[in-house]
Amino acid sequence: MGTIVSRKRKDGTVGHTAQIRLKKDGKLTHTESQTFDRKPAAQAWLKKRETELAQPGALIKRADPLLKDVIDQYNLENKKEHGKTKTQVLNTIKTAKIGELRCSEINSQELVEFCKSINAQPSTRGNYMSHLASIFTVANPLWGYPLDKQAINDARVVLDKIGMIGKSNQRSRRPTLDELDKLMEHYTLAEAKRKDVIPMTRLIPFAIFSTRRQEEICRLERRDLEQADLVITVRDMKNPGEKKGNDVRTELTPEALRLIELQPDTKGRIWPYNAESVSASFTRACVILGIEDLHFHDLRHEGISRLFELGWNIPRVASVSGHRSWTSLKRYTHIRQVGDKYKHWPWFAKILSANQ
């Protein structure tokens, strides 16, 4: 007997997931599901599939499902919520030609051809193969579907050898004090004209002094601040293979704490702004000011490199940045001087004095 579960999506709409689970001798032998926007459509699909599965030999064919159906099943049964990128990647794979193939039809050649069809940088193609590999890893041992894990391993070796997949290029871009002065002047004028704009004159230095990503900044909550200990918990911190539920206690620099203290002492998010809007505003300002090839994320790079320039050791820097290993942290160590270049930066003092 099938069931229908209705869940509210993030965008406010409701999805109705129809699921069929068949057991034999107390053991689960088959499961499948599909999500619909309308409950009557889910009920109709459920009735149709139950009739089809009652026919002789139906389950033999279903034991070799289409890849897109396997992805749906993976999404339904996975207890960890996917990040935005993984969700987008899996949805793209479902609608691609390879999504219409049955598990037994997918070999290393098909996987290589699929990867070649992706119009993107090698690092992005690598992400596609990595997320697809997670499906191959569980499909056979969990459900008995004939997805060959070795096929995707072989495909990744080939794709790496011919340069179709690879690691992203490491950026070494850091803002100069002159560039930061221009940005702060630009946003000071903008904030004087309108009181409802995003307070970039605080967010820019906070990104540097806290070393936080823009998404993390906009998720920080007052309840997670341990003010006396200079500590804040970062919810869902980005980490390879893990994001949702990856909550990390990080240290705050004194400068970062001072900027938090300037924010209204209300419950909820400390910086209640949209992360994409913050990034877009920064990009627009750089274009207006003629600042080339500078991203908001480069402020994190700047902040981490600054801590090394202050003479901090690796464990201490990692306690602020949230990195788990030296391998991932060393990409940020582009040391250009000894000491704190922000020691006499006038903008930090201006921000503090303007909000007293």
N, C-alpha and C positions, 0 to 999 in steps of 0.2 A: 504494500500500500504506500502510495506516495504522500508527501507532505509539502505544504507551501509555507515558507517563512517570509514575512514582510519586514523589510528594514529600511529605515530612513537614511538616505545618502547624505553626503556632506553638502550637496547643493540644495538640500531641502526636499528633493523629490523622493518617492518611495519605490523601491525595487522589490518585486515579488519573485523569490527563488523557489522553483519547483524542483524537488529532489526525490529520486527513487533509490531505495536501498533494498537489495534482495539478499536474503540469507538462506543458507542450506545447512541443516544440522547445527544450527546455532552460530554458524560462521558467515561473515559478510562475503558474498560472492560477486556482487555487482553494485555499483553506484554510479549515478549520473545526475546532472542537474542543468538547469538553464534559468536565466533571470529575465523577467519581463517587466515592462513599465505598467502593465494593466493586469490585475488579478484574474479576470476572466480568460485572458490569453494564457496565463500560467496554468489555469485549471484545464483548458482545452488541450494544451501540450501534454500535461500529465496524463489525461485520459487516453490520448493517442498513443503515447509511449508505453503505457501499461498494456494496451491492447497488442501493440507490436511485439513487446517482450514476451507476451504469453504464447506467441507462435513458436513452433518447433525450430530449433537451430538459431533463434534470434540472438541468444547470448554468445554463441560462437563468433558471430560477426562482430558483436559489440566488444569482444575481448581484444579487438584490434581497432580501436576508435580513431577518429580523426585527431590530429594534433591540437586543433583549436578546442575540441571537447576536453582533451586532457588538461589543457591550460585552464579551462573553466572549472574543472574538478579540483585542480591544484589551488586555484584561488578560493574556492569554497571551503576546502578542508584545511587550508593553512591557517593556523591560529594567530600567526604574526601578521599584522597589517603591513602591506607593501608600502614603500615610499612612492612618491609621485613618479619618479623616473622609471622604476621597475614596472609600475602599473601601465605606463605609457608604452614601454617596450613590449610587454606581453600582449597588449591590445593590438599593437602593430603586427606582431608575429601572427596573431590569430587571423588577421585580414589579408595576410600575404599568401602567395601561392602555396608555400610550404604548410600553412595552416590547414589546407584542404587535403593533405596527404594523410594516409593511415600510418600508424606507428611503424608497421613492418616495411613501409615503403621509404622510410627516411634513412638514408645512409650518409656517409661522409661527403660524397659527391653532391647530394642534394643540399647539405648544410653549407658547403663551400659556395655553391651557386646562390643560395639565399643571401649569404653574407656579401657576396659581390654585388648583389642587387641593391644594397643599402647605400644610398648616396650620402656618405658622411665621412668624417675623419676616422683613421684607424682606431683611435681610442674609443670612439662611439661604437664602431662595429664590434670592438672587443667587449664593450658592455652588453651588447645584444647577445653575443655568444655566451657570456657569463651568466646572464639571466636565463637564457634558454637551457644552459647546462643544469640549472637547479631543477628544471622539469625532468630532464633525463635521469638525474640522480635518484629521484623518488618513484618514477613511473613504474619501473619493473618490480623493485622489491616491495613496494606498497600495494600496487594494484594488479601486478602481473601483466602489464601492457608491454608489448615487444618494442620498446624504445631502447636502442643499443647505446649505452653510455660510452662504449669505446668509439662509436662512430663520431660523437661530438668531440671526444679527446683527439682523435685522428684529424678531424677537420680543423681544430684549433692549432694543431702543430703545423699543418699545411698553410693555413692562413697567416700564421706568424712568419713562416719562412718566406712567403711571397710578399710580405709587407702589407697585407690587407687588414690586419689587426695589430695593435701595439699600444704602448702607454702614451698618455697625453704628454705634450711638451711641457716641461717645467718652466714656469714663469719666474723671472727674477726682478720684475718691475716693482720699484718702490717709489712713492711720491717724494718729491723734493719739498723742502720747507717753502720755497717760492710758490710751488703749485698749490700747497695746502693754504698758504696765505690768500691766494686768489680765490680759492673755493670758499674760504671762510668769509671773505669780504663779500663775495657774491651772495651767499646765503644770509649774511647779516642784513643786507639791503632788502632781500626778499622777505625775510621775517619781520622787518620793520613795516612793510607795506601790508602784510596779511598775518593775522595772528593764528589762523587755522592751518597754516602749512606745516609740513613735517619739520621738526626742529633739527635740521641737518647740522647746525652749528654745534649741537651737542652729540649727535649721532656719529659724525665723522671722528672727533677725538675719542669717543667711547669705543668705536670699532678698533682704533689703534691701541688704546690703553687696555682694553679687555681682551683683545685678539679674537673676538667672536665673529662668526659669519653673520651675514645680514639676517638669514632665516632664524638663527639662534637668538640674535638680539631681540627680534620681534616676538619671540616666544617666552622670553624671560619673565618670570612671575614674582611678585613681591613675596609670596609665601615661601619661595625657595631661597630667599636671601637670608644669610646668617651674618648680619652686619658686624657684630662684635668680632667675629673670627675672619672677616674678609673672605667669605666663601659664598658661592651661589651655585645651585644645581642647575645644570643645563639639560633640559628635557629633549629626548630624541636626538642626541648629538650624532652627527654624521660619522659613520665608520664603515669601512668596506664590509659588505655582507650583513650589516646590522644598522638599524636606525631607530625604528619604532621601539620604544621601551628602553632605549639605550640612554639612561639618565646618568649623568656624570657630575660629581661634585668638583668644582673648579675654584681655584683661588682668584681673588680679585686684586688687582694692583690698587694702591691708594687713590690714584687718579680716577680709575674706573668707578670706585665706590663714591667719590665726590660727585661724579656726574649722575650716578643713580640717585643720590640724595637731592639733586636738583629737580628730579621728576616729582609730580604730585604723589603724595603718600596715600594712594588709593589701592584697593584690592584689585587683583587681576594682573594683567600684563604691565610691566614697567614701561615698555615702549610699545604702546598699542597702535602700531602702524603696519601696513602691508609691506612685506619684505620686497616684493617685486616693485612696488611703488618707490621704495627707498633706492633700489638699484637704478631704476629708470630715471629718477630725479638726478642722481649722481652722474649718470651717463650724459644726460642733457646738459648739465652744467659744464662738464668737461668739453663738450662740443662748442658751447657758447664761448668758453674761455680759451679755446685753442689748445687744451691739454690733451695730448695724443696718447692712445693706448694705455689708459689708466682705468682700472675697474674697481668697484667698491671692495671686492674681495682682496685686492692688493693692499688694503689697509690692514687686513689680518696679517699679511706677509710682513708689512712694515712693523706691526706691533711685536711679532715674534722675534724678528731680527733685532729690534731695539732691545729686547730683554737680554739677548746674547751680547750685544754691545755694552750693556750695563755690567757684564761679567757674571751673569747668572749661569749656573750649571744646567745640564740637560734635565735632570729630574725636576728642578725648580721651574724651569720654563714649561715643561710638560704639565706641571700642576696647574698652570694658568691656561695653556692652549688646549689641554685635554688629549694630547697625543698619547698613544699607548706604546710607541716604540721610537727609537732613534732613527730608524730607517725612514719613517714617514715624516719625522720632524726636521731632518737635516736639509730638506729642500728649501726651508725657510731661512737658512743661516747665511744670508748674504751680508756679511759684516763689512761696513764701510768706514767705521771709526770706533774709537773707544770712548765710552761715556754716554751721557744722555743728551742727544741733540735737541730735546724738548725742554731742557732745563730752563732756558731763557725764552721759550716760545711765548710771545705775549698773548696769544689767543686763549690759552687755557685760563690765565688770570682774568682776562676780560669776561669770559663766560661765567666764572665764579662770582666776580664782582657785580655783574649785571643782574644776577639772580639772588642777591642777598636781600 
